[in-house]
Amino acid sequence: MSRIPPDENIQLPIGETVPFSTMSTLFRTMALRPEIMQHSMQLLEAVMRTGTVEPRLKELLAVRIAISSLLVN
């Protein structure tokens, strides 16, 4: 549970792949600072949709990191 309450009124991309759908709380919290959210979404899109690493491997790594962070907390 985040300490900063998420903005439930923000519209997130519908039908997106793993990076956006699993991080909705993160983006809803960042919505309190729209300029930060916009740049963060652009960075995430660039990382996940470009480059030489296969998208499935990127998604697998994102899931693994998310699970690892749950185990640490």
Helices and strands as residue ranges (DSSP letters): H 18-21, H 24-30, H 34-49, H 55-72
